């Protein structure tokens, strides 16, 4: 899996490089130069996006046992930072999100279950977001068939997400663990017990459907916030577009990137989506590529301190463990 992630990371970078060369490095560079320090304006937008996401995530914990807003915001910032800077695939950042919460007193099973449920909530909101984008595409495009095809693709994607949710709610993970345990004669093993307990925490989340519904709605609202980033990028680079056009580009490019989660950070995928969607509203391919790269620039700027924050948290935990070990040794 690690080797596959590295290969995908390298291929993604190669795809972006090829697109830049194809569209002309000079044209892309000029558009990004127009943006300049304006990319820093994206950071407050992203901070709001993370804050709304943290509110959504906290709803998936048992009432009264959710992490504080600060730790949740920190974890939800660090997770995507890992995905942006390291070739770990989308799931790598989700694992780190759960680990960060364990450093703030949340049990491993509760943290892990909430992350799996949050991943499902993100996917559900992404399906709804993609459908909204498909409707806008049908409205702004002269070719109504394109919007219909896009909507059909989102419905297929949505069916897969709903199936995944139903399997979680039915306790599929625990059932699989017990079945494998019986086949191998290790049905009472610690590993099976851990998976069954984890499955129990996950099922409890879905026994609160109202909170799952609101978590999904709030996640969808956080995606709307990020439309501002695309709208600002186009305006600052000298080719303003309407908020509806920005919404269409952001929603459908996010949907394509989400559907290709196995590609590390959507490298190359996002750029291709921006170019195709930009063409629908008459944007030059080179300019659309520049908008995507502007978003990438914000991701890098926001992710470097996120990665450093993670290292600080892990380092603090390690120092504490070493200090406790030394104290026990001195006491002995």
Secondary structure, DSSP 8 states (H G I E B T S, - for coil): -HHHHHHHHHHHHHHHHHHHHHH-HHHHHHHHHHHGGGGGHHHHHHHHHHHHHHHHHHTTS-TT----HHHHHHHHHHHHHHHHHSSS-HHHHHHHHHHHHHTTT--HHHHHHHHHHHHHHHHHHHHHHHHHHHHHHHHH-S-HHHHHHHHHHHHHHHHHHHHHHHHHHTTHHHHHHHHHHHHHT-TTSHHHHHHHHHHHHHHHHHT-HHHHHHHHHHHHHHHHHTHHHHHHHHHHTT----HHHHHHHHHHHHHHHHHTTTSGGGTTHHHHHHHHHHHHTT--HHHHHHHHHHHHHHHHHHHHHHHHHHHHHHHHHHHHHHHHHHHHHHH-
